Amino acid sequence: MKKLALLALTLCTFASIGQAALADEALTPEQWLERAKQGNKNLAGASLSKADLSGLNLSGAVLTSADLSGANLSEANLSPAYLSNANLTNANLTGANLSGADFTNTNMTGAVLTKADLTRAYLSKTILSQANLTKANCTEARFPNADLTKANLSKTQLFNAKLDGANLKGANMIWSELGEATLNRCDLTGADLTKADLTNSVVSKTTTKGIDFVDWENRGAVIQP
């Protein structure tokens, strides 16, 4: 009898979860926006394209697989938040607090992250092609295998950031701060690192492409075999 009771309880629990998921799928963009404004943290799969979320406190919010394309998240607090597999193409994240946020597999093509705080954020396989990170704080952020093709990283703080495996082709990195950053297996073909601080940055001669190793060494970088 106890086993049957436990089985019945389990089935009821799964049924409730399924019903909740179906109910969420039926929400309109306006209802999703209202849920966000009310401080509801469960925003997974939300339809918030072009929504105005500026200045909202979304700390701890679950936005996995959410559609935030073209959304206004300027000055919003997403520290931390969970945005893996979300769509943030052309989103405005100017001045947003994204410290510790998870952007695994997130599409941020063309996103504006000017002066955003990405301290210790995790951006594994994140697409940041043509994104604007001017003056963003990416201290200790991790970008393994991220796509930063033609991204604007001018005056970006990348101290102790992990950029291993990142695609930085054609990136604008003028005056960027790369002290103690690691850039192994990176492709920096066509990237502009004029006036960039490379003090104690670490690159591998055998896996990193597109840089003048002699110049980097003269500018304080640590060149590994």
C-alpha positions in Angstrom: 0.0 0.0 0.0 2.8 2.4 0.9 4.4 1.8 -2.5 1.1 2.5 -4.3 0.6 5.7 -2.3 4.2 6.8 -3.1 3.6 6.0 -6.8 0.3 8.0 -6.8 2.1 11.0 -5.1 4.9 10.9 -7.7 2.4 10.8 -10.6 0.5 13.7 -9.2 3.7 15.7 -8.8 4.7 15.1 -12.4 1.2 16.0 -13.5 1.4 19.3 -11.6 4.8 20.1 -13.1 3.5 19.3 -16.6 0.4 21.5 -16.1 2.6 24.4 -14.8 4.8 24.1 -17.9 1.9 24.1 -20.2 0.4 27.1 -18.4 3.7 29.0 -18.7 3.8 28.2 -22.5 0.4 29.9 -22.8 1.5 33.2 -21.2 1.5 36.2 -23.5 4.5 38.5 -23.6 2.6 41.0 -21.5 1.9 38.4 -18.9 5.6 37.4 -18.8 6.5 41.0 -18.4 4.1 41.4 -15.5 5.6 38.3 -13.9 9.1 39.7 -14.2 8.0 43.1 -12.7 6.4 41.3 -9.8 9.7 39.7 -8.9 8.8 36.1 -10.0 12.1 34.3 -10.5 10.7 31.6 -12.7 11.1 33.1 -16.2 12.4 30.0 -18.1 11.3 30.1 -21.7 9.8 33.5 -21.3 8.7 35.4 -24.4 10.1 38.9 -23.7 11.3 40.1 -27.1 11.7 43.9 -27.1 10.3 44.1 -23.6 11.3 47.0 -21.3 13.0 45.4 -18.3 15.3 48.4 -17.6 16.3 48.8 -14.0 14.4 45.7 -12.7 15.8 43.6 -9.9 16.1 40.1 -11.6 18.7 38.7 -9.2 18.4 35.0 -9.1 16.0 34.8 -12.0 15.9 31.7 -14.2 15.8 32.9 -17.8 17.0 29.8 -19.5 15.9 29.5 -23.1 14.0 32.9 -22.8 13.5 35.1 -25.8 15.0 38.5 -24.8 15.9 39.6 -28.3 15.9 43.4 -28.6 14.9 43.7 -24.9 15.9 46.7 -22.8 17.8 45.4 -19.8 19.8 48.5 -19.2 20.7 49.0 -15.5 18.9 45.8 -14.6 20.2 43.6 -11.8 20.9 40.1 -13.0 23.5 39.2 -10.4 23.4 36.3 -10.6 20.9 35.1 -13.1 20.7 32.0 -15.3 20.4 32.7 -19.0 21.8 29.6 -20.7 20.4 29.0 -24.2 18.6 32.4 -24.1 18.2 34.7 -27.1 19.7 38.1 -26.3 20.4 39.2 -29.9 20.5 43.1 -30.1 19.5 43.4 -26.4 20.4 46.5 -24.5 22.4 45.6 -21.3 24.0 49.0 -20.9 25.2 49.3 -17.3 23.5 46.1 -16.2 24.8 44.1 -13.2 25.6 40.7 -14.7 28.1 39.6 -12.1 28.3 35.9 -11.8 25.5 35.3 -14.4 25.5 32.1 -16.5 25.3 32.8 -20.3 26.2 29.3 -21.5 25.3 28.8 -25.1 23.5 32.2 -25.1 23.1 34.1 -28.3 24.1 37.7 -27.7 24.9 38.8 -31.3 24.9 42.5 -31.5 24.0 43.0 -27.9 25.1 46.3 -26.2 26.9 45.7 -22.9 28.6 49.1 -22.5 29.8 49.6 -18.9 28.0 46.4 -17.9 29.4 44.5 -14.9 30.3 40.9 -16.0 32.6 40.2 -13.1 33.1 36.4 -12.8 30.3 35.8 -15.4 30.4 32.5 -17.2 30.1 32.7 -21.0 30.9 29.3 -22.3 30.2 29.0 -26.1 28.4 32.3 -25.9 27.8 34.1 -29.2 29.0 37.7 -28.8 29.6 38.4 -32.4 29.6 42.2 -33.1 28.5 42.8 -29.4 29.6 46.1 -27.8 31.4 45.6 -24.5 33.1 49.0 -24.4 34.2 49.8 -20.9 32.5 46.7 -19.5 34.0 45.1 -16.4 34.8 41.5 -17.3 37.3 40.9 -14.4 37.7 37.1 -13.9 35.0 36.4 -16.4 35.2 33.1 -18.3 34.8 32.9 -22.1 35.7 29.3 -23.0 35.1 28.8 -26.8 33.0 32.0 -27.0 32.5 33.7 -30.3 33.6 37.4 -30.1 34.1 37.9 -33.8 34.3 41.7 -34.5 33.2 42.4 -30.9 34.0 45.9 -29.5 36.2 45.3 -26.5 37.8 48.7 -26.4 38.7 49.9 -22.9 37.2 46.7 -21.5 38.4 45.4 -18.2 39.5 41.8 -18.8 41.9 41.4 -15.9 42.4 37.7 -15.1 39.7 36.7 -17.6 39.8 33.3 -19.2 39.5 33.6 -22.9 40.8 30.1 -23.9 39.4 28.9 -27.1 37.6 32.2 -27.9 37.2 33.4 -31.4 38.4 37.1 -31.4 38.8 37.6 -35.2 38.6 41.2 -36.1 37.8 42.3 -32.5 38.4 45.9 -31.4 40.5 45.5 -28.2 42.1 49.0 -28.2 43.1 50.0 -24.7 41.6 46.8 -23.2 43.0 45.6 -19.9 44.2 42.0 -20.4 46.6 41.8 -17.4 46.9 38.1 -16.2 44.3 37.0 -18.7 44.7 33.6 -20.5 44.2 33.4 -24.2 45.3 29.9 -25.2 43.8 28.4 -28.4 42.4 31.8 -29.3 42.1 33.2 -32.9 43.1 36.9 -32.8 43.4 37.2 -36.6 42.8 40.8 -37.5 42.1 41.9 -33.9 43.3 45.4 -32.9 45.2 45.4 -29.6 46.7 48.9 -29.9 47.6 50.2 -26.4 46.1 47.1 -24.8 47.7 46.2 -21.4 49.1 42.7 -21.8 51.0 42.5 -18.5 51.4 38.9 -17.4 48.7 37.8 -19.9 49.4 34.1 -20.9 49.3 32.8 -24.4 50.5 29.6 -26.0 52.8 29.9 -29.0 51.5 26.6 -30.4 47.7 27.2 -30.1 47.1 30.9 -30.3 46.7 32.5 -33.7 47.0 36.0 -35.2 49.4 37.7 -32.9 53.0 38.9 -33.0 54.6 36.9 -30.1 57.7 39.0 -30.0 55.6 42.2 -29.6 53.4 40.6 -26.9 56.5 39.4 -25.0 57.9 42.9 -25.2 54.6 44.3 -23.8 54.8 42.0 -20.7 52.9 38.9 -21.9 54.0 35.4 -20.8 54.6 33.3 -23.9 54.3 29.5 -23.4 55.5 26.8 -25.8 
